[in-house]
């Protein structure tokens, strides 16, 4: 018997990732491969004719997983011929080696929940099926919020559907604004810079602020890139042209320069490395403003907070924060059963209950307009800011090679935060990308 461990697509992918990632990937592939050889794969379909599907997800926090599981259980009760098993596979940034190992070992999950920026990698690997043949015939297509489609598509095909929607906005502490004598909320970059300075306070005279205007996500990871994108989009900028990276452009430079200006003003407090999503400084009052989304723990805390749209440069803008569902290539019967579950996920019923329970925004327009969700908005009025921003929210690029683009861009942002010239940092990032892109 001849066994091919690496397909040409997998070998090509291995050539484009670092040695540490290759070692991690190879270890995961080997473990799945040995499992495959031992004959310990789970059955694809049981004798009673019920199709048993698996879904890998990284839903957080655990309370949201509980909400999701309740909805999965409902699907299983109402679809006795299809039984879905939802498996928490770990944080999304830890899952890629597992996903690749499963694809190589021919034991993928039936459905994968992941950030849509992974689309290009999955398409390159031939691991997922396109969905337009199904969605174009479904009335649900017209019910999905239009802005979501930017993260569902690549090369003219639809590859995923969103489990939830969201975007980034600016949380602020009204009590700290009042204490600093700020009566007008910032609407422009200039006003944001002024307010951030005024909110930076050294109370004991040791030349180190006890309170900063704004929390700044430090690091080169995806959260930093994600947090910077609203400023790029507000400048009318992009980092991709004709499916090719173009980091060195005036609008990208301007967006990075603004971040550096805030830092030079002394108005920002850096997060711990790669921990920009943590909210401890905001809740403790060490920072007065923080970029994050409706999923944040801040909304469940007892701290005094409110939300304002991200102040703009040339235009109002935010960045989408979606989590999408992909149907992995398996068999025709299993893929059709998986599509049944996706119909349920995008439906008004699912989206209303999931959004109320999780705090994410619905992706279904009927859900947004439903009486239940409108009543929920009365209890959580800050969510209206995020709903209003959906119409001006753009997306991070959905392209092949996004992980390489993000890594290089993240390094440029981090270098700028540490004092490098924005133009110099972006030029170096572009040079690095050109060496590996093709």
Beta strands, then each sheet from edge to edge (+ up, - down):
strand 1: 51-57
strand 2: 82-88
strand 3: 111-114
strand 4: 153-154
strand 5: 157-158
strand 6: 161-164
strand 7: 168-172
strand 8: 212-216
strand 9: 240-241
strand 10: 244-245
strand 11: 268-270
strand 12: 287-293
strand 13: 306-308
strand 14: 318-319
strand 15: 323-327
strand 16: 393-394
sheet 1: 2+ 1+ 3+ 15- 6+
sheet 2: 4+ 5-
sheet 3: 11+ 8+ 12+ 7- 13+
sheet 4: 9+ 10-
sheet 5: 14+ 16+
end
